[in-house]
Amino acid sequence: MDFFKRYKKIFLVIGFLLVVAFLAYSLWIFFFRSQVTIPTDITTPEAVNGLPTAGPGELVDSTATGTGLLPPGSGAPNPNEPSATASGGLTRTNPLTQTSVLNPTLNNGDSVQYYNQNDGHFYKLDQNGQAVLMSDKVFHNVKNLVWAPTKDKAIITYPDGKKILYNFGTKQQVTLPSHWQDFSFSPSSDQIVSKSLGLDPENRWLMISNDDGSKAQTLENIGENDQTVYPAWSPNNQIVALYTRGVDFNRQEVFFVGLNHENFKSTIIEGRGFEPQWSTTGDRLLYSVYSTDTNLNPKLWIVDASGETISDNRRSIDLNTWASKCTFASNTEIYCAVPESLERGAGLFPELADKTKDNLYRINLTTGIKELIAVPDGAYNISQIMVPASENNLYFTDKKTNQLYQVKLR
């Protein structure tokens, strides 16, 4: 007993060291020692009819490469590859200009003419897509222009307010009064309707004249209401302008102005921010408005707008975009650029939509069918859209670059 008491501390230290050694060995066994794998025989499955299924642990050729996608030509299209023609998905978009253009328009074929903002020249694209000068004359710093339906002349506005009519066929120009604004040509292109805005509200008129400014005559006194008067000569020559009057916050009444003070019917529209566009024959009016019912975002509508049918068949197209982003390819079919998303209030503040991406839709006005035809392969904010009667191509301008682009429809 005395021996144990004498060496008790030594025995405790030795015991402690043995426990520590045991724990260290156990940790090494479980976490650090290399695992030894006992090989087993690999049995090759017998051949069976059809493709064999992969079993657990089946060997994979380490030299094999690939993405797991079907190879080209296997019949499965790559969703990330733009289609050459519009087919409802991602579609190749072809740039037609490398510089900014102003207010391009379709000429009398399947091509486009435009003003080049960089060099001050007017061009038209030939059948090979090459730019051809329309005139040797340089037009410096054009701010705005309005093309005649015949596409051989245009009213050109400069930053200082000076306005001229230039005829590309005869190479002649005529100066128009600077207080005339918001022009629209007659279907025959030999007359214009505009607003004559004098300093005195009593001297502000809706008026018509010959295209060179001669034989001017007033139609209606517009006073302080010039912001709600829209010169817009209809293709059927019945209407020369529209004007609106508020009914309540969400509704307005649209009035139609003829050449001879006709007593046309009016129509009620469901919203503000009225943007109109005539159909190709002038018997219908496409327009966009915003209201509280649409989160103050623009919405498309269509209504009959000729003679006794004015106000008939008014219906929503149920697309949130502006009429200025649409075009008539025929009297029954329109194409529109539609934003992928819109912030609330974009109708009231259009600048909210300046950075949105637009997709392209085709709408049949007879059946009401709306079809997504193309997702352009770029983040384009489309400011103007054009489709010729052949419907072979669609042309548009991008608001950010003002460049001209083409999408092949066929």
C-alpha positions, 0 to 999 in steps of 0.5 A: 500500500505504501508502494502505491501511494509513493508512486501514485503520481507516476502511474497517473502520468503513465495512464494519461500518456497511454490514453492520449496515444490511443486517441491519437492512433484512433484519429490517424486510423479514421482520418489520415491512413490511405484507404486500401481498395480490394479490386473486384472483377468487372463483368461485361454485360451480354449484348441485348436488343436495343441500347443497354442501360448504364449500370452503377459503377460502369466505366466511362472512357476518359478520352471522350469529349463533348458538351452533352448537346446534340451535334449540328445537323442532328435535327435539334436547333440550338436555342442560343443561335439566332434564326435567319428569319423571324419564326417566333424566337431569337432572330438575327438582326442585320445592321443596315447603317453604321451611323445614326439616321433620322426618320427613315421611310419606305420608298416605293419598293421594298427598301428604305430612304433616310437622312444621315445625321453624320454627313447631312446627306439623304440616301436610299438603299438599293436592291443590294443594300448599298446606300445611294445618294438622293441628292448632292445637296448637304442639309446641315443639322436637320432636326426633324423631317416629314416625308410626303406619301410619294416619297419624292419630297419632304418638309425639313426643320432646322434647330433654329425653327427654319423650315423648307420643302425640298423636292428630290425630283426637281432639286428645288426648295421652298421656305415655309413660315417658321410658325407653321408646325406639325405637318401632314401631307395629303394622300396626293402629296400636293397639299399640307395641313399644319398648325399656324401658331401665332403669339396671340392665342386668337391667332392660332389656327389649324390650316391647309395650303399647297405643299409650297405654302401657297393658297393657305386657308384656315380651318379651325381656330385652336386658341390655347388648345394646340397640344390636343390638336393632331394634324393627320390627313387620312389616306381616304382624304376624308379627315385632315386632323383630330382633336381631343377634349377631356371627359374625365381623368380616364376618358377623352372625346376625339373629334374628326376635322374635315376639309369642308366643316363636315359634322362628323361623329366623335368617339370616346377613348379610354385614356390620355396620351393619345397617339393616333395612326391611320390604317392604309385605307383610312377607314380605321384608326389605331391609337394608344392611350394610358389610364389608371386601369393600365397602371398609367402604361400605354395600351393599343386600341383600334376603332372604325373612323370613316364617315358614318362608321366612326366610333364603331367596333372600338376594341382593345388590342391588349398590348402595352406599347405606343402606336408610334412603335407600330406600322400597318403592313396592310389594312388588316395586319399591323406589326408592333414593337412591344417592350418586354416590361414597363415600369408603372407610369411609362405612358405618363413619363415615356422616358421610363421606357428608354432602356427597355428591350422590345420584341416584335409582334404581328397582329391580325385585326380581323381575327384579333390574333397576336403573335410573337414573331421575333426576339431581336438578338440585341437589347434594342429599344425600337423607336420606329418600325416599317414593313413593306406590303411584300412583308419580306422584311421588317426595318426599325431604328434603335432609339439608343443609336439611331441606327437602321436595322433589318429583320427578315420575315421570309 
